Amino acid sequence: MKEKTLTYRGNFGKDIELSKDGFIKRWMESAGDLSRLMNWRDLDYTVGEVEDLQARIKALAGYNFDLKMDDVRIHYDVDGKIKSKYIGEKRVIYDGKEVV
């Protein structure tokens, strides 16, 4: 079975195909710069904070890939609750309630 890929704009304006792992790797390369925030003056705290940020970026990149792959769009109301959710053209939540 062929691995699922999505098309993204590359660094030089050309389209590139990335798998989920490739997409996450690309974001983690950018997140690598966060290690420059580690500081010997409080190494335990700064290392922990940077590792937490990198883990959150990895999770967010994977979530972002899945949303695009599954063509999911979620809209929230002012209270932060899901107002509507679409998978492709199909609405599965409307006005906060599941559509049957």
N, C-alpha and C positions, 0 to 999 in steps of 0.2 A: 504494500500500500504506500502510495506516495505521500510524503509529509505535506501538510497544508501550508501554503505560503500566502503572503499578502504583498502587494506592491507599495513601496514607499519611495519617496524622493531621496536620492543619495546626496552626499556632500557636494558633488559637482553638478547637481541639477539633473542627473540621469536617474531614471527609475531603476530600483533594485528590488529583487524578490527576497523576502526574509521569512524564515520559519519563526515560530514562537521563540525557540531558543536563540535564534539569530537576532531577533528583535530585542530580547532581554539582554543579550550580550552587548549589543550596541549601546543600550542605555547604561549598562554597568561600566562600560569603558568611560562614559562621561562621568559617572558617579565615582570613578577612581580618584578624581581630583579632590574629593572630599577628604581623602586621607591627609591632605595638607593641613587640615584643621586639627589633627591630632597634635597635642602639645605636651611636652615632657613636664611642664609645670603642674599639670593635673592629668597625667597619662590615663589612669583608670577611667575617669569620667569622660574624657574626650574620645578615647578609643571606643568606649561603649556607645556614646552618642553617634559617632560616625558609622559604626557597624549597624546601629538601629536604622539610621537614615538609608544606608545601602540596602538593607533588607526591605525597607518600605518601598524604595525605588524599584527593586526587583519585582515585588508583588504588584505594584502599580503598573509596571510595564507589561506583565503577563495579563493583568486584568484588561488593560487597554487593547492588547492584541485580541483577546477573546471577544470583547465588545465589537470590534471591527469585523472579525471573522464571522461572528454569528449575526451581524447586522442588527445589533441591539441599540435602541435609543430609549433613554429613561428621562422623564421630566419630573421635577419636584415642585411641590407647592412651597409657599413662604415658610411653612413650619418644618420643612425638610423631609416631609413624607412623600412617598412616590405618588404622583398625580396620574401619570400615564406611562405605559411601557409598550414599546413596539419591538417585535422581532420580524425584521423585514417590513413588509407592508401590513402585517397582522398586528392588531392592537390586542394585547393580552391583559392589560390593566387600564381601566378608564375611571376617572374620578375616584381613584384610590381603591377600586374594587376589581376583582378578577372578572374578566369577560368570559362568559361561557358560550 
